Amino acid sequence: MSDFALSPEEIQFRDSVRAFVAKEITPNATRWDMEERYPREMFAKAAELGWLGIGFPEDIGGSGGGTVLAAILNAELTQGSAAISLGLYVHSMLAGAAILHLGNKAQQARFLPDALAGRKIGCWGYAEAGAGADITCVKTRARRDGDDYLLNGAKLYITNSPFADFMVIVAVTDPDRGLKGMSLFLVERGMAGVSVSAPFRKLGMGASEMAEITFADVRVPAANLLGPEHLGFVAALKVLSLGRIASAATAVGLGRAAMAEAIRYSRQRVQNDRPITQHQFVRFTIADMATRLEAAWQMTLNAARLVEAGKDFDCAAAMAKLFATESCTHICERTLHLCGAEGYMRESAAQRFYRDCKVLEIGEGTSEIQRETIFRHVG
Ligand SMILES: Cc1cc2nc3c(=O)[nH]c(=O)nc-3n(C[C@H](O)[C@H](O)[C@H](O)COP(=O)(O)OP(=O)(O)OC[C@H]3O[C@@H](n4cnc5c(N)ncnc54)[C@H](O)[C@@H]3O)c2cc1C
């Protein structure tokens, strides 16, 4: 794959992540997937290497860098395990980034040093039983009560919630104002009235853990309101848009891992004394995978570079996310097909990739939401 578009520093960073992934993640990925438990030590290891702090200023424990390094990190981690990458991403690039971009100095000082050191883990909760692709359907309610807000409702399918110490929660503060009546709150696990269900079982992303969080008259101090009252969610849209670039990078990483597996199998699979790469169908399938991945990576890098140049990146991020995730699903399906029965076995990497890929088209805005965004820019 061409990485002509990367600087020498970016290539050095990529190679250091790649070496860690080969040693620490890839050999364990299938076991972690089957155990359906997130290896918590991964947060401390990622913190030690400075990866949780990418995009965060150094004076609050960050390691600097920007969207391009974050994209490289996601793509490389995902080549070892998409589930591991997802847990780290939700923690630092969603929950942590929301505090960085919307939090006041006191909130940043209270939450970020522990978060970036991997001592306290975060999650991000907006989805509910009745609110998924359409964010305006959120029902979790926060009512002002003296110096606190009283929080009631539930958040569904929340990654990292089984072990998260802090939660960035979207709640309605003014029901008459739609999107402009939603605020963000920093909820802490120990607060009375917060309960987390047992982890859910899922099709893929086995090692990542998710659950439902319920809030019953939770007293959240007004000091934990994150960003402007009523306009917190609108203010968070930039963080979510950045998340699309991370999601695109994740899809590229998973697609690359799948393609490597397809190449490995088809080169070593011999029938009639010939490897199956002798069939034009196999060669063409892999060539198409490589072409899609190249395009997806260039689109992802382009969106990331727009962010770093301070330019509008909304449409580029939506296009990258849409193309990379749909390509990834296609590539993972083709890999399973090329790997035949061996790929279908529970221990194979090909079936794990096939189960992991689909959620990338669902989370961070479904493909339909990306298409709506793109049409708003071009239509
Ligand atoms: C593994 C995993 C991890 C997750 N982690 C988190 C997390 O950490 N935090 C969190 O908040 N959520 C999380 N989610 C939930 C995720 O945010 C939602 O799944 C996503 O927003 C889609 O919502 P939904 O599943 O309710 O689908 P629905 O909203 O029911 O949509 C179903 C289908 O209808 C389409 N559709 C719906 N509305 C429209 C529309 N207006 N226009 C066009 N098409 C539409 C969708 O595109 C989709 O194809 C996670 C989900 C999964 C599977």
The ligand as an ORCA input file, in Angstrom:
! r2SCAN-3c Opt
* xyz 0 1
  C     -21.000     -2.562     18.610
  C     -21.770     -1.284     18.865
  C     -21.229     -0.324     19.692
  C     -21.954      0.850     19.988
  N     -21.422      1.773     20.847
  C     -22.124      2.897     21.143
  C     -21.610      3.859     22.086
  O     -20.511      3.708     22.646
  N     -22.359      4.960     22.351
  C     -23.583      5.172     21.765
  O     -24.215      6.187     22.037
  N     -24.094      4.269     20.888
  C     -23.403      3.143     20.583
  N     -23.943      2.223     19.708
  C     -25.269      2.447     19.167
  C     -25.199      3.214     17.853
  O     -25.000      4.576     18.133
  C     -26.516      2.975     17.091
  O     -26.569      1.610     16.761
  C     -26.591      3.830     15.838
  O     -26.747      5.175     16.185
  C     -27.787      3.427     14.958
  O     -28.943      3.428     15.721
  P     -29.901      2.139     15.769
  O     -29.023      0.956     15.973
  O     -30.955      2.396     16.773
  O     -30.524      2.025     14.323
  P     -31.906      2.704     13.820
  O     -31.912      4.153     14.169
  O     -33.041      1.852     14.287
  O     -31.764      2.578     12.266
  C     -32.096      1.363     11.583
  C     -31.865      1.572     10.100
  O     -32.717      2.619      9.623
  C     -31.961      3.649      9.013
  N     -32.473      4.968      9.386
  C     -32.933      5.353     10.614
  N     -33.262      6.662     10.586
  C     -32.986      7.110      9.343
  C     -33.108      8.365      8.684
  N     -33.536      9.462      9.313
  N     -32.747      8.455      7.382
  C     -32.304      7.352      6.715
  N     -32.158      6.142      7.290
  C     -32.498      6.022      8.573
  C     -30.549      3.505      9.599
  O     -29.575      4.041      8.718
  C     -30.440      1.997      9.785
  O     -30.010      1.383      8.603
  C     -23.233      1.058     19.403
  C     -23.776      0.084     18.549
  C     -23.076     -1.082     18.290
  C     -23.713     -2.111     17.400
*
